[in-house]
Amino acid sequence: MTENSIDELVNWVIGVDRRLILMDSMKRHTFVRASDIAHEASRSTQNISHALKELENKGLIQCLTPEKATWKKYILTDSGKKVLEKLDGSYL
């Protein structure tokens, strides 16, 4: 992953606050679930689930339990960790 592509992903994340909320939660937890983040951030589970799907589609997170319909667990990918490093301190 190039420095430019990381910067593009950082800009994409900061473009929508639910994505920043999710990355902030990923910073503090090894794995996350939509309902846990929603509770912490006082957001709807649907709002956070949408952000999870967005970040998964960009390759920043990975679902550990794709076979489950609910209570799915997500972790950062290597790309997600690089983006989080860039966000940390400036945006989180």
PDB file of N, CA, C and O in Angstrom:
ATOM      1  N   MET A   1       0.841  -1.171   0.000  1.00  0.00           N
ATOM      2  CA  MET A   1       0.000   0.000   0.000  1.00  0.00           C
ATOM      3  C   MET A   1       0.893   1.244   0.000  1.00  0.00           C
ATOM      4  O   MET A   1       1.789   1.367   0.836  1.00  0.00           O
ATOM      5  N   THR A   2       0.651   2.153  -0.927  1.00  0.00           N
ATOM      6  CA  THR A   2       1.492   3.339  -1.046  1.00  0.00           C
ATOM      7  C   THR A   2       1.053   4.420  -0.059  1.00  0.00           C
ATOM      8  O   THR A   2      -0.053   4.388   0.482  1.00  0.00           O
ATOM      9  N   GLU A   3       1.942   5.361   0.153  1.00  0.00           N
ATOM     10  CA  GLU A   3       1.648   6.492   1.045  1.00  0.00           C
ATOM     11  C   GLU A   3       0.452   7.289   0.520  1.00  0.00           C
ATOM     12  O   GLU A   3      -0.381   7.747   1.302  1.00  0.00           O
ATOM     13  N   ASN A   4       0.366   7.452  -0.795  1.00  0.00           N
ATOM     14  CA  ASN A   4      -0.763   8.178  -1.394  1.00  0.00           C
ATOM     15  C   ASN A   4      -2.079   7.467  -1.160  1.00  0.00           C
ATOM     16  O   ASN A   4      -3.086   8.106  -0.853  1.00  0.00           O
ATOM     17  N   SER A   5      -2.084   6.141  -1.301  1.00  0.00           N
ATOM     18  CA  SER A   5      -3.335   5.422  -1.097  1.00  0.00           C
ATOM     19  C   SER A   5      -3.747   5.460   0.372  1.00  0.00           C
ATOM     20  O   SER A   5      -4.939   5.500   0.675  1.00  0.00           O
ATOM     21  N   ILE A   6      -2.784   5.446   1.282  1.00  0.00           N
ATOM     22  CA  ILE A   6      -3.104   5.578   2.709  1.00  0.00           C
ATOM     23  C   ILE A   6      -3.712   6.953   2.968  1.00  0.00           C
ATOM     24  O   ILE A   6      -4.716   7.071   3.671  1.00  0.00           O
ATOM     25  N   ASP A   7      -3.099   7.995   2.397  1.00  0.00           N
ATOM     26  CA  ASP A   7      -3.619   9.354   2.569  1.00  0.00           C
ATOM     27  C   ASP A   7      -5.031   9.484   1.995  1.00  0.00           C
ATOM     28  O   ASP A   7      -5.882  10.154   2.579  1.00  0.00           O
ATOM     29  N   GLU A   8      -5.276   8.845   0.855  1.00  0.00           N
ATOM     30  CA  GLU A   8      -6.616   8.871   0.262  1.00  0.00           C
ATOM     31  C   GLU A   8      -7.635   8.200   1.189  1.00  0.00           C
ATOM     32  O   GLU A   8      -8.753   8.691   1.349  1.00  0.00           O
ATOM     33  N   LEU A   9      -7.244   7.086   1.792  1.00  0.00           N
ATOM     34  CA  LEU A   9      -8.145   6.398   2.720  1.00  0.00           C
ATOM     35  C   LEU A   9      -8.368   7.222   3.990  1.00  0.00           C
ATOM     36  O   LEU A   9      -9.477   7.244   4.524  1.00  0.00           O
ATOM     37  N   VAL A  10      -7.335   7.891   4.473  1.00  0.00           N
ATOM     38  CA  VAL A  10      -7.493   8.772   5.634  1.00  0.00           C
ATOM     39  C   VAL A  10      -8.523   9.856   5.306  1.00  0.00           C
ATOM     40  O   VAL A  10      -9.431  10.106   6.098  1.00  0.00           O
ATOM     41  N   ASN A  11      -8.389  10.489   4.163  1.00  0.00           N
ATOM     42  CA  ASN A  11      -9.346  11.520   3.748  1.00  0.00           C
ATOM     43  C   ASN A  11     -10.750  10.958   3.609  1.00  0.00           C
ATOM     44  O   ASN A  11     -11.724  11.621   3.967  1.00  0.00           O
ATOM     45  N   TRP A  12     -10.859   9.748   3.096  1.00  0.00           N
ATOM     46  CA  TRP A  12     -12.158   9.105   2.960  1.00  0.00           C
ATOM     47  C   TRP A  12     -12.769   8.862   4.345  1.00  0.00           C
ATOM     48  O   TRP A  12     -13.954   9.126   4.546  1.00  0.00           O
ATOM     49  N   VAL A  13     -11.988   8.368   5.288  1.00  0.00           N
ATOM     50  CA  VAL A  13     -12.488   8.099   6.640  1.00  0.00           C
ATOM     51  C   VAL A  13     -12.963   9.382   7.304  1.00  0.00           C
ATOM     52  O   VAL A  13     -14.055   9.409   7.872  1.00  0.00           O
ATOM     53  N   ILE A  14     -12.170  10.444   7.245  1.00  0.00           N
ATOM     54  CA  ILE A  14     -12.550  11.673   7.950  1.00  0.00           C
ATOM     55  C   ILE A  14     -13.713  12.396   7.287  1.00  0.00           C
ATOM     56  O   ILE A  14     -14.261  13.338   7.859  1.00  0.00           O
ATOM     57  N   GLY A  15     -14.096  11.968   6.089  1.00  0.00           N
ATOM     58  CA  GLY A  15     -15.219  12.578   5.387  1.00  0.00           C
ATOM     59  C   GLY A  15     -16.568  12.321   6.018  1.00  0.00           C
ATOM     60  O   GLY A  15     -17.515  13.068   5.768  1.00  0.00           O
ATOM     61  N   VAL A  16     -16.682  11.286   6.830  1.00  0.00           N
ATOM     62  CA  VAL A  16     -17.964  10.935   7.454  1.00  0.00           C
ATOM     63  C   VAL A  16     -17.711  10.578   8.915  1.00  0.00           C
ATOM     64  O   VAL A  16     -16.876   9.724   9.214  1.00  0.00           O
ATOM     65  N   ASP A  17     -18.429  11.230   9.821  1.00  0.00           N
ATOM     66  CA  ASP A  17     -18.130  11.071  11.247  1.00  0.00           C
ATOM     67  C   ASP A  17     -18.311   9.649  11.768  1.00  0.00           C
ATOM     68  O   ASP A  17     -17.600   9.248  12.690  1.00  0.00           O
ATOM     69  N   ARG A  18     -19.240   8.874  11.210  1.00  0.00           N
ATOM     70  CA  ARG A  18     -19.424   7.506  11.707  1.00  0.00           C
ATOM     71  C   ARG A  18     -18.191   6.639  11.429  1.00  0.00           C
ATOM     72  O   ARG A  18     -17.904   5.699  12.171  1.00  0.00           O
ATOM     73  N   ARG A  19     -17.470   6.963  10.357  1.00  0.00           N
ATOM     74  CA  ARG A  19     -16.236   6.233  10.061  1.00  0.00           C
ATOM     75  C   ARG A  19     -15.161   6.574  11.096  1.00  0.00           C
ATOM     76  O   ARG A  19     -14.424   5.693  11.538  1.00  0.00           O
ATOM     77  N   LEU A  20     -15.072   7.834  11.476  1.00  0.00           N
ATOM     78  CA  LEU A  20     -14.124   8.250  12.511  1.00  0.00           C
ATOM     79  C   LEU A  20     -14.469   7.609  13.850  1.00  0.00           C
ATOM     80  O   LEU A  20     -13.580   7.168  14.578  1.00  0.00           O
ATOM     81  N   ILE A  21     -15.750   7.558  14.174  1.00  0.00           N
ATOM     82  CA  ILE A  21     -16.200   6.913  15.415  1.00  0.00           C
ATOM     83  C   ILE A  21     -15.760   5.460  15.426  1.00  0.00           C
ATOM     84  O   ILE A  21     -15.280   4.955  16.441  1.00  0.00           O
ATOM     85  N   LEU A  22     -15.924   4.799  14.304  1.00  0.00           N
ATOM     86  CA  LEU A  22     -15.547   3.391  14.202  1.00  0.00           C
ATOM     87  C   LEU A  22     -14.039   3.205  14.344  1.00  0.00           C
ATOM     88  O   LEU A  22     -13.593   2.303  15.053  1.00  0.00           O
ATOM     89  N   MET A  23     -13.259   4.037  13.684  1.00  0.00           N
ATOM     90  CA  MET A  23     -11.803   3.916  13.784  1.00  0.00           C
ATOM     91  C   MET A  23     -11.328   4.224  15.206  1.00  0.00           C
ATOM     92  O   MET A  23     -10.382   3.603  15.692  1.00  0.00           O
ATOM     93  N   ASP A  24     -11.971   5.167  15.863  1.00  0.00           N
ATOM     94  CA  ASP A  24     -11.625   5.474  17.249  1.00  0.00           C
ATOM     95  C   ASP A  24     -11.901   4.267  18.141  1.00  0.00           C
ATOM     96  O   ASP A  24     -11.112   3.961  19.035  1.00  0.00           O
ATOM     97  N   SER A  25     -12.996   3.595  17.904  1.00  0.00           N
ATOM     98  CA  SER A  25     -13.319   2.396  18.673  1.00  0.00           C
ATOM     99  C   SER A  25     -12.321   1.281  18.387  1.00  0.00           C
ATOM    100  O   SER A  25     -11.934   0.543  19.293  1.00  0.00           O
ATOM    101  N   MET A  26     -11.903   1.158  17.127  1.00  0.00           N
ATOM    102  CA  MET A  26     -10.927   0.135  16.759  1.00  0.00           C
ATOM    103  C   MET A  26      -9.588   0.405  17.451  1.00  0.00           C
ATOM    104  O   MET A  26      -8.839  -0.525  17.751  1.00  0.00           O
ATOM    105  N   LYS A  27      -9.296   1.674  17.700  1.00  0.00           N
ATOM    106  CA  LYS A  27      -8.060   2.052  18.384  1.00  0.00           C
ATOM    107  C   LYS A  27      -8.049   1.525  19.824  1.00  0.00           C
ATOM    108  O   LYS A  27      -7.002   1.157  20.356  1.00  0.00           O
ATOM    109  N   ARG A  28      -9.226   1.497  20.436  1.00  0.00           N
ATOM    110  CA  ARG A  28      -9.327   1.137  21.850  1.00  0.00           C
ATOM    111  C   ARG A  28      -9.651  -0.331  22.105  1.00  0.00           C
ATOM    112  O   ARG A  28      -9.518  -0.802  23.235  1.00  0.00           O
ATOM    113  N   HIS A  29     -10.074  -1.061  21.077  1.00  0.00           N
ATOM    114  CA  HIS A  29     -10.496  -2.453  21.262  1.00  0.00           C
ATOM    115  C   HIS A  29      -9.831  -3.358  20.228  1.00  0.00           C
ATOM    116  O   HIS A  29      -9.600  -2.942  19.092  1.00  0.00           O
ATOM    117  N   THR A  30      -9.528  -4.582  20.617  1.00  0.00           N
ATOM    118  CA  THR A  30      -8.939  -5.552  19.700  1.00  0.00           C
ATOM    119  C   THR A  30      -9.919  -5.929  18.599  1.00  0.00           C
ATOM    120  O   THR A  30      -9.557  -5.999  17.424  1.00  0.00           O
ATOM    121  N   PHE A  31     -11.165  -6.170  18.995  1.00  0.00           N
ATOM    122  CA  PHE A  31     -12.222  -6.424  18.022  1.00  0.00           C
ATOM    123  C   PHE A  31     -13.455  -5.654  18.452  1.00  0.00           C
ATOM    124  O   PHE A  31     -13.596  -5.292  19.621  1.00  0.00           O
ATOM    125  N   VAL A  32     -14.353  -5.401  17.496  1.00  0.00           N
ATOM    126  CA  VAL A  32     -15.554  -4.622  17.786  1.00  0.00           C
ATOM    127  C   VAL A  32     -16.783  -5.311  17.209  1.00  0.00           C
ATOM    128  O   VAL A  32     -16.700  -6.128  16.291  1.00  0.00           O
ATOM    129  N   ARG A  33     -17.915  -4.950  17.779  1.00  0.00           N
ATOM    130  CA  ARG A  33     -19.226  -5.353  17.257  1.00  0.00           C
ATOM    131  C   ARG A  33     -20.051  -4.082  17.084  1.00  0.00           C
ATOM    132  O   ARG A  33     -19.882  -3.125  17.840  1.00  0.00           O
ATOM    133  N   ALA A  34     -20.927  -4.066  16.111  1.00  0.00           N
ATOM    134  CA  ALA A  34     -21.726  -2.876  15.812  1.00  0.00           C
ATOM    135  C   ALA A  34     -22.508  -2.405  17.032  1.00  0.00           C
ATOM    136  O   ALA A  34     -22.554  -1.208  17.314  1.00  0.00           O
ATOM    137  N   SER A  35     -23.119  -3.328  17.749  1.00  0.00           N
ATOM    138  CA  SER A  35     -23.943  -2.935  18.893  1.00  0.00           C
ATOM    139  C   SER A  35     -23.116  -2.292  20.001  1.00  0.00           C
ATOM    140  O   SER A  35     -23.585  -1.360  20.655  1.00  0.00           O
ATOM    141  N   ASP A  36     -21.908  -2.767  20.221  1.00  0.00           N
ATOM    142  CA  ASP A  36     -21.037  -2.190  21.250  1.00  0.00           C
ATOM    143  C   ASP A  36     -20.641  -0.750  20.895  1.00  0.00           C
ATOM    144  O   ASP A  36     -20.689   0.141  21.743  1.00  0.00           O
ATOM    145  N   ILE A  37     -20.255  -0.537  19.653  1.00  0.00           N
ATOM    146  CA  ILE A  37     -19.867   0.807  19.222  1.00  0.00           C
ATOM    147  C   ILE A  37     -21.073   1.738  19.266  1.00  0.00           C
ATOM    148  O   ILE A  37     -20.966   2.881  19.711  1.00  0.00           O
ATOM    149  N   ALA A  38     -22.208   1.249  18.808  1.00  0.00           N
ATOM    150  CA  ALA A  38     -23.424   2.065  18.816  1.00  0.00           C
ATOM    151  C   ALA A  38     -23.758   2.521  20.234  1.00  0.00           C
ATOM    152  O   ALA A  38     -24.118   3.677  20.454  1.00  0.00           O
ATOM    153  N   HIS A  39     -23.636   1.618  21.179  1.00  0.00           N
ATOM    154  CA  HIS A  39     -23.909   1.959  22.576  1.00  0.00           C
ATOM    155  C   HIS A  39     -22.910   3.000  23.083  1.00  0.00           C
ATOM    156  O   HIS A  39     -23.309   3.983  23.708  1.00  0.00           O
ATOM    157  N   GLU A  40     -21.625   2.796  22.822  1.00  0.00           N
ATOM    158  CA  GLU A  40     -20.578   3.731  23.258  1.00  0.00           C
ATOM    159  C   GLU A  40     -20.757   5.117  22.653  1.00  0.00           C
ATOM    160  O   GLU A  40     -20.548   6.124  23.330  1.00  0.00           O
ATOM    161  N   ALA A  41     -21.139   5.170  21.397  1.00  0.00           N
ATOM    162  CA  ALA A  41     -21.195   6.430  20.656  1.00  0.00           C
ATOM    163  C   ALA A  41     -22.591   7.049  20.616  1.00  0.00           C
ATOM    164  O   ALA A  41     -22.781   8.105  20.012  1.00  0.00           O
ATOM    165  N   SER A  42     -23.557   6.409  21.246  1.00  0.00           N
ATOM    166  CA  SER A  42     -24.953   6.875  21.205  1.00  0.00           C
ATOM    167  C   SER A  42     -25.443   7.039  19.763  1.00  0.00           C
ATOM    168  O   SER A  42     -26.064   8.040  19.405  1.00  0.00           O
ATOM    169  N   ARG A  43     -25.148   6.041  18.965  1.00  0.00           N
ATOM    170  CA  ARG A  43     -25.594   5.983  17.571  1.00  0.00           C
ATOM    171  C   ARG A  43     -26.461   4.748  17.392  1.00  0.00           C
ATOM    172  O   ARG A  43     -26.469   3.853  18.236  1.00  0.00           O
ATOM    173  N   SER A  44     -27.187   4.710  16.289  1.00  0.00           N
ATOM    174  CA  SER A  44     -27.989   3.518  16.015  1.00  0.00           C
ATOM    175  C   SER A  44     -27.072   2.397  15.539  1.00  0.00           C
ATOM    176  O   SER A  44     -26.024   2.643  14.941  1.00  0.00           O
ATOM    177  N   THR A  45     -27.481   1.179  15.812  1.00  0.00           N
ATOM    178  CA  THR A  45     -26.720   0.025  15.346  1.00  0.00           C
ATOM    179  C   THR A  45     -26.662   0.005  13.823  1.00  0.00           C
ATOM    180  O   THR A  45     -25.651  -0.395  13.245  1.00  0.00           O
ATOM    181  N   GLN A  46     -27.736   0.432  13.174  1.00  0.00           N
ATOM    182  CA  GLN A  46     -27.769   0.466  11.710  1.00  0.00           C
ATOM    183  C   GLN A  46     -26.722   1.437  11.169  1.00  0.00           C
ATOM    184  O   GLN A  46     -26.060   1.145  10.174  1.00  0.00           O
ATOM    185  N   ASN A  47     -26.570   2.606  11.831  1.00  0.00           N
ATOM    186  CA  ASN A  47     -25.591   3.595  11.408  1.00  0.00           C
ATOM    187  C   ASN A  47     -24.183   3.029  11.491  1.00  0.00           C
ATOM    188  O   ASN A  47     -23.387   3.199  10.567  1.00  0.00           O
ATOM    189  N   ILE A  48     -23.877   2.364  12.582  1.00  0.00           N
ATOM    190  CA  ILE A  48     -22.554   1.782  12.773  1.00  0.00           C
ATOM    191  C   ILE A  48     -22.351   0.577  11.854  1.00  0.00           C
ATOM    192  O   ILE A  48     -21.259   0.382  11.321  1.00  0.00           O
ATOM    193  N   SER A  49     -23.386  -0.220  11.668  1.00  0.00           N
ATOM    194  CA  SER A  49     -23.293  -1.359  10.745  1.00  0.00           C
ATOM    195  C   SER A  49     -22.965  -0.883   9.332  1.00  0.00           C
ATOM    196  O   SER A  49     -22.201  -1.527   8.613  1.00  0.00           O
ATOM    197  N   HIS A  50     -23.543   0.234   8.946  1.00  0.00           N
ATOM    198  CA  HIS A  50     -23.262   0.807   7.624  1.00  0.00           C
ATOM    199  C   HIS A  50     -21.780   1.194   7.530  1.00  0.00           C
ATOM    200  O   HIS A  50     -21.128   0.925   6.521  1.00  0.00           O
ATOM    201  N   ALA A  51     -21.258   1.820   8.576  1.00  0.00           N
ATOM    202  CA  ALA A  51     -19.841   2.196   8.595  1.00  0.00           C
ATOM    203  C   ALA A  51     -18.947   0.959   8.554  1.00  0.00           C
ATOM    204  O   ALA A  51     -17.926   0.954   7.866  1.00  0.00           O
ATOM    205  N   LEU A  52     -19.322  -0.082   9.282  1.00  0.00           N
ATOM    206  CA  LEU A  52     -18.543  -1.327   9.264  1.00  0.00           C
ATOM    207  C   LEU A  52     -18.477  -1.888   7.847  1.00  0.00           C
ATOM    208  O   LEU A  52     -17.413  -2.306   7.389  1.00  0.00           O
ATOM    209  N   LYS A  53     -19.595  -1.897   7.166  1.00  0.00           N
ATOM    210  CA  LYS A  53     -19.637  -2.417   5.796  1.00  0.00           C
ATOM    211  C   LYS A  53     -18.771  -1.551   4.875  1.00  0.00           C
ATOM    212  O   LYS A  53     -18.059  -2.075   4.017  1.00  0.00           O
ATOM    213  N   GLU A  54     -18.832  -0.233   5.052  1.00  0.00           N
ATOM    214  CA  GLU A  54     -18.006   0.666   4.240  1.00  0.00           C
ATOM    215  C   GLU A  54     -16.515   0.378   4.440  1.00  0.00           C
ATOM    216  O   GLU A  54     -15.765   0.249   3.472  1.00  0.00           O
ATOM    217  N   LEU A  55     -16.099   0.279   5.694  1.00  0.00           N
ATOM    218  CA  LEU A  55     -14.686   0.032   5.979  1.00  0.00           C
ATOM    219  C   LEU A  55     -14.257  -1.356   5.531  1.00  0.00           C
ATOM    220  O   LEU A  55     -13.121  -1.548   5.099  1.00  0.00           O
ATOM    221  N   GLU A  56     -15.163  -2.328   5.632  1.00  0.00           N
ATOM    222  CA  GLU A  56     -14.848  -3.675   5.156  1.00  0.00           C
ATOM    223  C   GLU A  56     -14.658  -3.663   3.633  1.00  0.00           C
ATOM    224  O   GLU A  56     -13.741  -4.303   3.119  1.00  0.00           O
ATOM    225  N   ASN A  57     -15.509  -2.947   2.922  1.00  0.00           N
ATOM    226  CA  ASN A  57     -15.402  -2.858   1.459  1.00  0.00           C
ATOM    227  C   ASN A  57     -14.108  -2.178   1.020  1.00  0.00           C
ATOM    228  O   ASN A  57     -13.596  -2.466  -0.062  1.00  0.00           O
ATOM    229  N   LYS A  58     -13.577  -1.284   1.843  1.00  0.00           N
ATOM    230  CA  LYS A  58     -12.316  -0.597   1.541  1.00  0.00           C
ATOM    231  C   LYS A  58     -11.102  -1.399   2.007  1.00  0.00           C
ATOM    232  O   LYS A  58      -9.964  -1.000   1.758  1.00  0.00           O
ATOM    233  N   GLY A  59     -11.336  -2.526   2.681  1.00  0.00           N
ATOM    234  CA  GLY A  59     -10.231  -3.378   3.118  1.00  0.00           C
ATOM    235  C   GLY A  59      -9.569  -2.926   4.407  1.00  0.00           C
ATOM    236  O   GLY A  59      -8.456  -3.355   4.710  1.00  0.00           O
ATOM    237  N   LEU A  60     -10.237  -2.061   5.175  1.00  0.00           N
ATOM    238  CA  LEU A  60      -9.654  -1.557   6.413  1.00  0.00           C
ATOM    239  C   LEU A  60      -9.956  -2.443   7.615  1.00  0.00           C
ATOM    240  O   LEU A  60      -9.216  -2.443   8.599  1.00  0.00           O
ATOM    241  N   ILE A  61     -11.044  -3.194   7.528  1.00  0.00           N
ATOM    242  CA  ILE A  61     -11.405  -4.129   8.589  1.00  0.00           C
ATOM    243  C   ILE A  61     -11.788  -5.462   7.965  1.00  0.00           C
ATOM    244  O   ILE A  61     -12.053  -5.557   6.767  1.00  0.00           O
ATOM    245  N   GLN A  62     -11.809  -6.483   8.804  1.00  0.00           N
ATOM    246  CA  GLN A  62     -12.167  -7.832   8.359  1.00  0.00           C
ATOM    247  C   GLN A  62     -13.138  -8.420   9.369  1.00  0.00           C
ATOM    248  O   GLN A  62     -12.963  -8.252  10.576  1.00  0.00           O
ATOM    249  N   CYS A  63     -14.154  -9.104   8.882  1.00  0.00           N
ATOM    250  CA  CYS A  63     -15.111  -9.774   9.750  1.00  0.00           C
ATOM    251  C   CYS A  63     -14.538 -11.124  10.180  1.00  0.00           C
ATOM    252  O   CYS A  63     -14.137 -11.934   9.345  1.00  0.00           O
ATOM    253  N   LEU A  64     -14.505 -11.353  11.492  1.00  0.00           N
ATOM    254  CA  LEU A  64     -14.018 -12.623  12.031  1.00  0.00           C
ATOM    255  C   LEU A  64     -15.090 -13.702  12.027  1.00  0.00           C
ATOM    256  O   LEU A  64     -14.782 -14.893  12.081  1.00  0.00           O
ATOM    257  N   THR A  65     -16.353 -13.282  11.962  1.00  0.00           N
ATOM    258  CA  THR A  65     -17.464 -14.227  12.067  1.00  0.00           C
ATOM    259  C   THR A  65     -18.468 -14.013  10.927  1.00  0.00           C
ATOM    260  O   THR A  65     -19.635 -13.719  11.189  1.00  0.00           O
ATOM    261  N   PRO A  66     -18.037 -14.155   9.672  1.00  0.00           N
ATOM    262  CA  PRO A  66     -18.933 -13.869   8.545  1.00  0.00           C
ATOM    263  C   PRO A  66     -20.131 -14.809   8.456  1.00  0.00           C
ATOM    264  O   PRO A  66     -21.138 -14.478   7.830  1.00  0.00           O
ATOM    265  N   GLU A  67     -20.024 -15.976   9.080  1.00  0.00           N
ATOM    266  CA  GLU A  67     -21.137 -16.927   9.022  1.00  0.00           C
ATOM    267  C   GLU A  67     -22.311 -16.512   9.902  1.00  0.00           C
ATOM    268  O   GLU A  67     -23.417 -17.026   9.735  1.00  0.00           O
ATOM    269  N   LYS A  68     -22.088 -15.599  10.826  1.00  0.00           N
ATOM    270  CA  LYS A  68     -23.145 -15.158  11.731  1.00  0.00           C
ATOM    271  C   LYS A  68     -23.989 -14.067  11.081  1.00  0.00           C
ATOM    272  O   LYS A  68     -23.485 -13.267  10.292  1.00  0.00           O
ATOM    273  N   ALA A  69     -25.270 -14.041  11.418  1.00  0.00           N
ATOM    274  CA  ALA A  69     -26.158 -12.995  10.910  1.00  0.00           C
ATOM    275  C   ALA A  69     -26.099 -11.751  11.795  1.00  0.00           C
ATOM    276  O   ALA A  69     -26.264 -10.631  11.313  1.00  0.00           O
ATOM    277  N   THR A  70     -25.864 -11.953  13.079  1.00  0.00           N
ATOM    278  CA  THR A  70     -25.783 -10.840  14.032  1.00  0.00           C
ATOM    279  C   THR A  70     -24.577 -11.038  14.932  1.00  0.00           C
ATOM    280  O   THR A  70     -23.952 -12.099  14.926  1.00  0.00           O
ATOM    281  N   TRP A  71     -24.257 -10.013  15.704  1.00  0.00           N
ATOM    282  CA  TRP A  71     -23.139 -10.062  16.657  1.00  0.00           C
ATOM    283  C   TRP A  71     -21.805 -10.395  15.984  1.00  0.00           C
ATOM    284  O   TRP A  71     -20.953 -11.072  16.560  1.00  0.00           O
ATOM    285  N   LYS A  72     -21.645  -9.908  14.760  1.00  0.00           N
ATOM    286  CA  LYS A  72     -20.394 -10.132  14.037  1.00  0.00           C
ATOM    287  C   LYS A  72     -19.262  -9.366  14.701  1.00  0.00           C
ATOM    288  O   LYS A  72     -19.462  -8.270  15.225  1.00  0.00           O
ATOM    289  N   LYS A  73     -18.066  -9.955  14.673  1.00  0.00           N
ATOM    290  CA  LYS A  73     -16.879  -9.329  15.242  1.00  0.00           C
ATOM    291  C   LYS A  73     -15.946  -8.911  14.119  1.00  0.00           C
ATOM    292  O   LYS A  73     -15.761  -9.639  13.145  1.00  0.00           O
ATOM    293  N   TYR A  74     -15.353  -7.709  14.269  1.00  0.00           N
ATOM    294  CA  TYR A  74     -14.464  -7.160  13.256  1.00  0.00           C
ATOM    295  C   TYR A  74     -13.121  -6.780  13.869  1.00  0.00           C
ATOM    296  O   TYR A  74     -13.044  -6.380  15.030  1.00  0.00           O
ATOM    297  N   ILE A  75     -12.057  -6.912  13.061  1.00  0.00           N
ATOM    298  CA  ILE A  75     -10.715  -6.480  13.467  1.00  0.00           C
ATOM    299  C   ILE A  75     -10.126  -5.624  12.345  1.00  0.00           C
ATOM    300  O   ILE A  75     -10.593  -5.662  11.206  1.00  0.00           O
ATOM    301  N   LEU A  76      -9.103  -4.858  12.684  1.00  0.00           N
ATOM    302  CA  LEU A  76      -8.391  -4.073  11.678  1.00  0.00           C
ATOM    303  C   LEU A  76      -7.519  -4.977  10.813  1.00  0.00           C
ATOM    304  O   LEU A  76      -6.940  -5.948  11.300  1.00  0.00           O
ATOM    305  N   THR A  77      -7.433  -4.655   9.548  1.00  0.00           N
ATOM    306  CA  THR A  77      -6.485  -5.304   8.656  1.00  0.00           C
ATOM    307  C   THR A  77      -5.160  -4.534   8.756  1.00  0.00           C
ATOM    308  O   THR A  77      -5.089  -3.520   9.451  1.00  0.00           O
ATOM    309  N   ASP A  78      -4.130  -4.997   8.080  1.00  0.00           N
ATOM    310  CA  ASP A  78      -2.861  -4.270   8.062  1.00  0.00           C
ATOM    311  C   ASP A  78      -3.059  -2.871   7.467  1.00  0.00           C
ATOM    312  O   ASP A  78      -2.483  -1.897   7.952  1.00  0.00           O
ATOM    313  N   SER A  79      -3.870  -2.780   6.423  1.00  0.00           N
ATOM    314  CA  SER A  79      -4.160  -1.466   5.824  1.00  0.00           C
ATOM    315  C   SER A  79      -4.893  -0.578   6.822  1.00  0.00           C
ATOM    316  O   SER A  79      -4.600   0.612   6.938  1.00  0.00           O
ATOM    317  N   GLY A  80      -5.837  -1.156   7.535  1.00  0.00           N
ATOM    318  CA  GLY A  80      -6.576  -0.409   8.545  1.00  0.00           C
ATOM    319  C   GLY A  80      -5.669   0.108   9.645  1.00  0.00           C
ATOM    320  O   GLY A  80      -5.865   1.217  10.143  1.00  0.00           O
ATOM    321  N   LYS A  81      -4.679  -0.684  10.028  1.00  0.00           N
ATOM    322  CA  LYS A  81      -3.723  -0.257  11.059  1.00  0.00           C
ATOM    323  C   LYS A  81      -2.898   0.927  10.575  1.00  0.00           C
ATOM    324  O   LYS A  81      -2.614   1.842  11.347  1.00  0.00           O
ATOM    325  N   LYS A  82      -2.508   0.915   9.293  1.00  0.00           N
ATOM    326  CA  LYS A  82      -1.741   2.024   8.738  1.00  0.00           C
ATOM    327  C   LYS A  82      -2.576   3.307   8.707  1.00  0.00           C
ATOM    328  O   LYS A  82      -2.081   4.389   9.019  1.00  0.00           O
ATOM    329  N   VAL A  83      -3.841   3.168   8.329  1.00  0.00           N
ATOM    330  CA  VAL A  83      -4.730   4.327   8.306  1.00  0.00           C
ATOM    331  C   VAL A  83      -4.951   4.841   9.733  1.00  0.00           C
ATOM    332  O   VAL A  83      -4.948   6.050   9.966  1.00  0.00           O
ATOM    333  N   LEU A  84      -5.139   3.938  10.670  1.00  0.00           N
ATOM    334  CA  LEU A  84      -5.332   4.327  12.065  1.00  0.00           C
ATOM    335  C   LEU A  84      -4.111   5.076  12.602  1.00  0.00           C
ATOM    336  O   LEU A  84      -4.257   6.049  13.342  1.00  0.00           O
ATOM    337  N   GLU A  85      -2.917   4.632  12.235  1.00  0.00           N
ATOM    338  CA  GLU A  85      -1.690   5.321  12.664  1.00  0.00           C
ATOM    339  C   GLU A  85      -1.699   6.770  12.179  1.00  0.00           C
ATOM    340  O   GLU A  85      -1.305   7.675  12.915  1.00  0.00           O
ATOM    341  N   LYS A  86      -2.148   6.992  10.941  1.00  0.00           N
ATOM    342  CA  LYS A  86      -2.194   8.351  10.377  1.00  0.00           C
ATOM    343  C   LYS A  86      -3.274   9.199  11.059  1.00  0.00           C
ATOM    344  O   LYS A  86      -3.098  10.404  11.244  1.00  0.00           O
ATOM    345  N   LEU A  87      -4.376   8.571  11.425  1.00  0.00           N
ATOM    346  CA  LEU A  87      -5.473   9.286  12.077  1.00  0.00           C
ATOM    347  C   LEU A  87      -5.134   9.646  13.514  1.00  0.00           C
ATOM    348  O   LEU A  87      -5.545  10.695  14.010  1.00  0.00           O
ATOM    349  N   ASP A  88      -4.387   8.781  14.180  1.00  0.00           N
ATOM    350  CA  ASP A  88      -4.095   8.928  15.603  1.00  0.00           C
ATOM    351  C   ASP A  88      -3.296  10.206  15.864  1.00  0.00           C
ATOM    352  O   ASP A  88      -2.267  10.458  15.237  1.00  0.00           O
ATOM    353  N   GLY A  89      -3.797  10.995  16.799  1.00  0.00           N
ATOM    354  CA  GLY A  89      -3.128  12.236  17.157  1.00  0.00           C
ATOM    355  C   GLY A  89      -3.678  13.442  16.436  1.00  0.00           C
ATOM    356  O   GLY A  89      -3.785  14.521  17.019  1.00  0.00           O
ATOM    357  N   SER A  90      -4.032  13.273  15.163  1.00  0.00           N
ATOM    358  CA  SER A  90      -4.576  14.400  14.391  1.00  0.00           C
ATOM    359  C   SER A  90      -6.099  14.434  14.407  1.00  0.00           C
ATOM    360  O   SER A  90      -6.705  15.499  14.521  1.00  0.00           O
ATOM    361  N   TYR A  91      -6.705  13.268  14.291  1.00  0.00           N
ATOM    362  CA  TYR A  91      -8.160  13.199  14.183  1.00  0.00           C
ATOM    363  C   TYR A  91      -8.818  12.399  15.301  1.00  0.00           C
ATOM    364  O   TYR A  91     -10.021  12.526  15.528  1.00  0.00           O
ATOM    365  N   LEU A  92      -8.045  11.581  15.996  1.00  0.00           N
ATOM    366  CA  LEU A  92      -8.597  10.742  17.060  1.00  0.00           C
ATOM    367  C   LEU A  92      -7.927  11.070  18.381  1.00  0.00           C
ATOM    368  O   LEU A  92      -8.253  10.469  19.405  1.00  0.00           O
TER     369      LEU A  92
END
